[in-house]
């Protein structure tokens, strides 16, 4: 008989204890947790270890701190109690984390394999080896070791060499993207995005008061470049946000020739290129080119993060930029990110040692296997109602119904059955892609995934046809 594995690190022991404590109480009610000191004393661990476990639960949204009062559990709101004012994507996000819900909507590759264990091991080694500073080092642009490692990682040749002072590290991808947009683009500027487009990119651009123009991608992941040329001639576009390799969520990859022509067009019109490299390292097509290889280097920003490859314990986002480094220095100084030094140094060691690259290759293989497994189930149960195009990389399928249906209405129906999908309209400001959905294959295969796909197919077949 299998026995439950003991936690590898002391803070995990505390995390397990607190998780069990929370699980034993009514989830719909708020409960006050034992104090940090009480938990540390009971489990015979240090206060800092106890703090680390509490911080992790807080980051997971299970508890919240109240200054001078203590920690309290976060009451788990049932689906029917969610505020009616919430947007669709916020309701989907909340529902996906409700007990008993089966989420076919995740965009988290590290559900298949994370690198958090090695990361924390390296961090503990650094804590033992390096002297503790009385005051944290002043690193407003990120830990120097990590900036240097990223610069080397992205440098391809003497002609395409990045320097550490052209690398900026922030709390996560979102905060880095927000800061770059706020620094380089005035309110009301026109921004070009691929469509379908990441819902997070759309939301952040809207929040910044920018005008969004969508360029639709064809089934093969290609733009109509003639239409693109006309668009750039007619509208004062100041920036374009494009996926470096695979488009998320569509899953296609732009051919080399198209990227070269598009980069020439952007350069002619003096358009900033924000290259989203979030999935760049997980593209299993080794011959796939990046926009940055053909773009105007003075009008280029590369943005990415570590959470897609390492896991939530490494949330840091980063950007590389040559043409506006001075402006970004001032912006990052004003922002004042306070990032854990040892954790960044641990990520740097994973990069320099090649451990991260090997893990990325393994993760790409696991994603490919899970993609094939989900594709077989879709072919078996939904081939008559969903068109399946295999993505080149990424963690999701971009599926289209074989007849016009309102996928948002189907999404609402499935929520009542405990299943979370993401309708295509979320990935367009203009409400396009009504008969599409994004379906993840980074799922917990111990759950009844096949049964959920059967219910999805039934809902699509029964849905009324739209005009």
Secondary structure, 3 states (H helix, E strand, C coil): CCCCCCCCCHHHHHHHHHHHHHHCCCCCCCCECCCHHHHHHHHCCCHHHHHHHHHHHHHCCCEEEECCCEEEECCCCCHHHCCCCCCHHHHHHHHHCCCCCEECCCCCHHHCCCCHHHHHHHHHHHHHHCCCCCCCCCCCCCCHHHHHHHHHHHCCCCCCCCCHHHEEEECCHHHHHHHHHHHHCCCCCEEEEEECCCHHHHHHHHHCCCEEEEEECCCCCCCCHHHHHHHHHHCCEEEEEEECCECCCCCCECCHHHHHHHHHHHHHCCCEEEEECCCHHHCCCCCCCCHHHCCCHHHEEEEEECCCCCCCCCCCEEEEECCCHHHHHHHHHHHCCCCCHHHHHHHHHHHHHCHHHHHHHHHHHHHHHHHHHHHHHHHHHHCCCEECCCCCCCCEEEEEECCCCCHHHHHHHHHCCCEECEEHHHHCCCCCCCCEEEEECCCCCCCCHHHHHHHHHHHHHHCCCCC
